[in-house]
Amino acid sequence: GAGVSQTPSNKVTEKGKYVELRCDPISGHTALYWYRQSLGQGPEFLIYFQGTGAADDSGLPNDRFFAVRPEGSVSTLKIQRTERGDSAVYLCASSPDWNTGELFFGEGSRLTVL
Amino acid sequence: GDSVTQMEGPVTLSEEAFLTINCTYTATGYPSLFWYVQYPGEGLQLLLKATKADDKGSNKGFEATYRKETTSFHLEKGSVQVSDSAVYFCALSSAGGTSYGKLTFGQGTILTVHP
């Protein structure tokens, strides 16, 4: 499809487990963002990639969270030693360039940590 | 730090009613302002934006004016339709030269329009 694709759409895991969430951005979009949305709240910024490099990771809550984008396209958000408080919808968005606030969001990956 | 405050919801209206969703912000410098909308079962999408004071963003009959003196960006529509039922998010970007895509969102307002 032409939009931002995120997999899995739902992930249920146990406390302490490792999780990977994948984002496939719109073809040609150089900027990629991860946000986290808790129930009843707006999305919160986690990390931004311009090309392959993380240009701003100031929103990552702690060192259990890590994201990569090795070839400048697909990105993976990795969460180690998951905690119940990590339960949320993780949103990926892409944009044609850094200088626009028009982000194209995927439908999100809902993570539930039991 | 930057913050966005939206009117508390949910908002329930009859078709053809007038809609206002209030949004105020706190930010350093001169932020860009946005309204994003999330329709049921879909991802967030940009509805409209304004990048400087007194700019008016508009799209699909929705309007919002960037008011620097009141730090507001209220969303309005003169006649809502059932298809406008969605969650609306006000957002700002003050990152400027680093990334306009680093957005600060409000908590969202659920709008339900009845026939």
Chai-1 contact restraints between the chains, C-beta under 6 A:
chainA,res_idxA,chainB,res_idxB,connection_type,confidence,min_distance_angstrom,max_distance_angstrom,comment,restraint_id
A,A31,B,G101,contact,1.0,0.0,6.0,A-B,restraint_1
A,Y33,B,G101,contact,1.0,0.0,6.0,A-B,restraint_2
A,Q41,B,Q107,contact,1.0,0.0,6.0,A-B,restraint_3
A,G42,B,F89,contact,1.0,0.0,6.0,A-B,restraint_4
A,G42,B,F105,contact,1.0,0.0,6.0,A-B,restraint_5
A,G42,B,G106,contact,1.0,0.0,6.0,A-B,restraint_6
A,G42,B,Q107,contact,1.0,0.0,6.0,A-B,restraint_7
A,G42,B,G108,contact,1.0,0.0,6.0,A-B,restraint_8
A,P43,B,F105,contact,1.0,0.0,6.0,A-B,restraint_9
A,F45,B,K102,contact,1.0,0.0,6.0,A-B,restraint_10
A,Y48,B,S99,contact,1.0,0.0,6.0,A-B,restraint_11
A,Y48,B,K102,contact,1.0,0.0,6.0,A-B,restraint_12
A,S95,B,G101,contact,1.0,0.0,6.0,A-B,restraint_13
A,W98,B,S99,contact,1.0,0.0,6.0,A-B,restraint_14
A,N99,B,Y100,contact,1.0,0.0,6.0,A-B,restraint_15
A,T100,B,Y100,contact,1.0,0.0,6.0,A-B,restraint_16
A,G101,B,S32,contact,1.0,0.0,6.0,A-B,restraint_17
A,G101,B,F34,contact,1.0,0.0,6.0,A-B,restraint_18
A,G101,B,S93,contact,1.0,0.0,6.0,A-B,restraint_19
A,G101,B,Y100,contact,1.0,0.0,6.0,A-B,restraint_20
A,E102,B,L46,contact,1.0,0.0,6.0,A-B,restraint_21
A,L103,B,G101,contact,1.0,0.0,6.0,A-B,restraint_22
A,F105,B,G43,contact,1.0,0.0,6.0,A-B,restraint_23
A,F105,B,L44,contact,1.0,0.0,6.0,A-B,restraint_24
A,G106,B,G43,contact,1.0,0.0,6.0,A-B,restraint_25
A,E107,B,G43,contact,1.0,0.0,6.0,A-B,restraint_26
